[in-house]
Amino acid sequence: MSLVTDAKVIQNKQVIPGYCRMDLAAPSVAERARPGQFLHVRCGSTHDPLLRRPISINAVARRTGEVSLLYRIAGRGTALLAGHRAGDMVSIVGPLGRGFTIPEGNENVIVVCGGIGIAPLYFFLQELAGLGIKATVLQGAA
């Protein structure tokens, strides 16, 4: 199965200044994604900028085939990405990366994160909750 696909933007909105959440219709990705994995996202409609941006998978709705990305607008590429609207198509590669290991035999876990590093942890916490594992989150702030 190819990891390259075009996904339809369901919504792309600023959640706080400088940070956006993009929801994509990507059933094949939603089916295979694991917490801690990411997508390589083409930011523009052409090959400019040339390189795709690696963006963590923030949440997955397997039933509806939706994948959510939380990203910081940090430069030209992510600024272009922030300009996408509902109905636009985005080229993605993924899911990529090894993902997080779900602890076996634990009833409680501690999750530590900071900054935009919290993005993939929402998906991880959803999976833990589904397994009946309680989590304590420690988030750093600057």
N, C-alpha and C positions, 0 to 999 in steps of 0.2 A: 504494500500500500504506500502510495506517495505521501511524503510529508508536506509537499507544497500544495496549497489550495487557495482559492479565493473565498473570502468570507464577507458576508453582507453586514454592514454596520447597522445595528438596531438603534443604538443611541451612543452619543459621545458628548459628555458634558463635563464641565468644570465642577469639581466637588468642593474644592477650596482653592484660593488663589494659587495658581501655578501647578495644580494637580488635576488630572482628568481621569475619568473612568469611561472606557469604551466597551460596550457590549456587542459581541459579534455572534451571528448565526454561523456556527461551525460544528455541525453534528459529528463529523469524523474526529475532530480534535477533542470535543467534549467527551466522546466515548473512550478515548485513549489517555487523556490527561491524568497526571498524578500530582498531588501537592508538591510544590517546589520546582516544578518544571516551568519552562518559558517558551515564548514564541519569538521567532525572528519576523519582524513586521516591516514591510516596505512602506515608507512614510509618504512618499509622493505617488503620483499616478504614472511617473516615468522612472527611469533609472537614475534620477537626480533627486535626492542624494543617492549615491551608488550603494552604500552599505545599508542593510536592514538594521533595525534597532532591536536588541534583545529586551523583551518586556515580560516580566513575570506574570503568570496566570494568577489572577486574584480570586476568581470564583468560577465554578462550573455548575451548570444546571443540565445534568445528563438527560433528564426527561424531555426538555425542550431543545436540547442541542446547542445551548448558549454558553459562551465563554466570555468572561469579563477580564479586562486588563486595567490596572491602575498604574498610571505613569506620571512622572514629573516632566513638565516642559522645561528642558534643559538646554536646548539649542535649536538649530534650524530644522533638523529632522523631526523632533518631537513637536515643534511648533507647527510643522506641516501636518503631522498626525492629528493635532488638536483641531485642525480645520475640517476634518472629515465630518460629514453629516449623515443622518439616518438615510439608508438606501444606497450609500456609496459602497463600492467594493474595495476590499483591502487584501493584498497578497500576503499570505503568511506561510511560514515554515514551522512545523512543529506538530506535536509538542516535542521539545528538546530538553536535554539534561537528565540527570539521574533521579531527581526528585528527592523528597524526604522519606526516611524510613519510618513507618508507623510502628511505634513500640509495642511489642507483644508482652502480654502478662502484666501490664501496668494499668492501674486504675486512675492514677494521677500523673501528669507530666507538667514540667515547667517549660515555657516557651519564652525565649529572650530575643528581642529585636530592637531595631532603631531606625529612624527615618523612613525612607521609602522601602526599606527592607521589610516592613510590615506587610507589604502588598501580597506576597505569596502565602502568608500565614493565615489569612482568612480561610482560604481553601483547606489548608491543613487542619485548622480548628473545626471546620465543618465535618471533615472526615473523622476526626477524633470523636466528636460528639455523636456521630452516627454509630461509632463502635462502643459508645458508653464510657469513653475515657474522659475524665475531667482534666481541664487545663488551667493553669495559672499563667497569665501573660505578664511579662516584665518588659516594658517599652521604655527605651531611653529617649531623652529629649534634649535638644541643644538650647 
